[in-house]
Amino acid sequence: MEKIVEIKKLTKSYKVGENEFNALDNIDLSLNKGEFIVILGPSGAGKSTLLNLIGGMDTPSKGDILIDGENISKYNEKQLNDYRAENIGFIFQFYNILPTLTVLENVELVRDIVKNPIDSKEALKGVGLEKHKNKFPSQLSGGEQQRVSIARAIAKNPKLLLCDEPTGALDSKTGVEVLKLLRKQCDGNEGANTVIIVTHNSLIAEIADTVVHVKNGKIESVTSNEHPKRIDEVGW
Amino acid sequence: MLKKKMLRDIRKNLSQFITIFLMVFIGVMAYAGIESYMDGMEKTANKYYQENNLQDLNVMGANFTEEDLKEIKKIENVKDAERKLTLNGTTDGDRTLLLSFIETNNISKFYVFEGEGFNPESEGVWIDKYYADENNYKIGDEITIKYDKIELKEKVKGIVNIPDHVYDVKDSSEIYPDHKEFGVAYLSINELPEYFRIFNNVMVDVDNKDKKDEVKNKIEEKVENAIAVTNIEDGASYTSYQGEIDEGKTYIGVFSGLFLFIAMLSVITTMTRVVKKQRVQIGTLKALGFKKSKILLHYIGYGFWISLVASLAGLVGGYYLIGNFFISMEMAFFEMPNGAPSMNISSYIMAVLVVLTVSFITYLTCRKILKENAAETLRSKLPNVKNNSLNITTRGIFKKLGFSSKWNIRDIVRNKMRTFMGIAGVTGCAMLIVCAFGMFDSMNYFIELQFEKLYNFNYKLVLNENISKENLNKIEEKYGANTSKTLGIEIKNGDIKEANNVFVTDANELIRFVNKDGEFTEVNSDEGIYVTYKLAETKGYKMGDEISWHIYGDNKYYTSKIIGFNKDPQNQNVTMTRKYLESLGVEYKPDSLYTNQDLKDVKEIENVELIQDKNALKDGMENMLQTMRKMIILIIVIAILLGAIIIYNLGILSYTEKQYQFATLKVLGFKDKKIRKIFTEQNNWIAIISIIIGIPLGYYLTDWLFKTAIEEHYDFGASIKMITYVIAGVGTFIVSYVVSKILARKVKNIDMVTSLKGNE
């Protein structure tokens, strides 16, 4: 299968006070294109660091990250910026949508960055928010806000949809809705889109094509789900 | 889309942006307004003097003949010269008119408001506009003019302004011109009887200003009738106006500069905070893939547009509100046409600098955030605290402090910059308030010194120039022999000759003298001269120095030893006793007599030109202060306004930043009252510290203003009453306290859930 992410001997260290510690310690990892991938691990394991590095939001201390064959670890700031703009859609735990723009405007924002975005209204329709398009974020529930953030991410039509605890701030029912939307992204575009979710919720792993277990800055295991469960089958 | 975001962000943080707007607006308005006023004064005068050909030199004498005039005109670099007879006459209602009889009017040409220009063949009188307005004279009205035995009935031909009479007062002890009682009138010399057609003044226009001194020397050399030649720059009218400009330039310029500086300090703090608050949004934009330059431009826009609009409004407001206000006030004092503020290039530069500074600060703040990688930016940043800096509250006396005080000390330690800016802003305002009120006090002290201490008489009689010895004796017998004489002298200082005057006293205790500290001192030695402290300071005279001088109209030089100093608040000159003058062989012929008799109902005394009531002089001085009062009130209003805005702004900044912590305290069960106390306590500390620093600084600012900026012939420093300090201190504190209280009311409305979530 075609690889979308190839990580070789990757280390990311941080300085805390006078000590240096490795958030990621010499890891290797390959991820397939078009899959629904879950990175699982406890708090402080290094999951978010890994996601940020894949997304070009942070730079590695050592090692290489190849995305679609391109080594982004060698990129300078400007190249990383272009890489993010063209290839990556981010979804955060706390949504990070701009509070002073309406729902539609938040999605339309990507028109300023990418050349061929998906129609914003279509993207909103895809997440079921077309009726709320003129509302401001503060008028929406948490789940709705997360859907705006998904609409904004998919409007870019990115190769990689990177989600950091996307359901972490949501109740289980809303969380399921959000996961369905994300799975749809993966399944719906003839395998062109890859979704990577970082979570500590092991139930989500049951619906993934591939599950990466991270612990103490190391990859503990990478398992493929031959028969991932449908979302509704999981006992949330 | 980002434009929309900017507009909505501004709307969302409206109160902060309004304060930024107001601070820039007030700062630029004060600066541009005062500059446009000062520049307007200068340009108006330059234009007027240029277009109406103000003379360069005045030649004084007893009787200038046709030949003298020809002789002067022949001197190299003399462009033109005109003769003039100047006299003090009276008119209807016993008002004083400064009369000038002329042959032509090409120098110091009339600016005609109504009627016609000067024509030597035309009968009639040209009077100054203010005198005409105050007394309701119209073209064609008849005026009776009296001088000695001559009485002329003249029709008003023109209502004019004359460049040589921008500022004229009845006599030197009057400061504020009374246009109802005193006016300037010009007539053709042909109006006088043949025997009276003499000229005591020649106005000279030179073609090269650098050659003025040469021309001056040549006139002195060639024209025998010339007693004194003076530069126009030494004339009362010119210097008074110019003095106002010079004074204003430093004097009020300091205020405008300070206003702008204080405003900018606050704007910079606020702008930095506004951008820092957008940290997560900056991170989000970066994560989305927005180019760095685009994000930078977007945030620079916040500072740029607000400061641009505020600066433009400030420029317009400065010109129309402050510039016009001051100019019209000045033009009530000085008689000059077309007075208008003038927008100075420095105001535009300052406005551009303000916009650039605000934009640059926004840029720097944003760039600093953008330097971090996107992942880091998306994390909320905790204030950077050195590990041990917070230990301050766990040691020594701090250990015993209550929770609220400890909390505030820690907050201050964590937000040093905000605290510093707050203190700087409030200190500046307290300082300005002390200074503005202090100027009042100091002026009042000056009046008291002049009219209560130095002038120990009730009436001053200005004696007739030609009074005979017998008549003088008669007056002295009746009113007391307390007299003085003022002589115009020229002091030689190396190669430079400088005009000054010597006050010869025989006034006994009716004119008193004081030392540097305002304590009485005697001027009674007949061995030499006394000079004022400021004159000694500016010329470098020391005790025992000898100075060489001569009386105008007499070329004999005298050398006198300095034997003492005295302080004079409004005249920097030389003083000597009658006996000393006589010991030099100069006759003492008094020109003034002082008395404490009640002359309330005395209208006229024979051989006395003028009876001056000390209280009337004092009133005149207070009148002038009235004008100054308006300016000071404006300064105080701006200072208080700016102070209130800075305190409010500071409060709102710290409130917004602490909202999360207050919400946490509320969740823990702290009562609103307690939280409000924590909040107001810090603001009160800042106000108190600022007041403690600001008050002495206010004193030094006032002292500096009076000592260095004020006209050379004045000498008085700051003299501020205790009550002024109290008012300034308490006033500043009250403003701060009220603003804190208003903001503290918000504590009640803290929505615990939203506040805590908002911080995530």
Interface residues (C-beta under 8 A of the other chain):
Chain A: S48 T49 N52 G55 G56 M57 D58 T59 E77 K78 N81 D82 Y83 R84 A85 E86 I88 F90 F92 F94 N96 I97 L98 P99 T100 L101 E105 E108 L109 V110 R111 D112 I113 V114 R152 K156
Chain B: M1 L2 K4 K5 R8 D9 R11 K12 V280 Q281 G283 T284 K286 A287 L288 G289 F290 K291 K292 K294 N373 A374 A375 E376 L378 E760
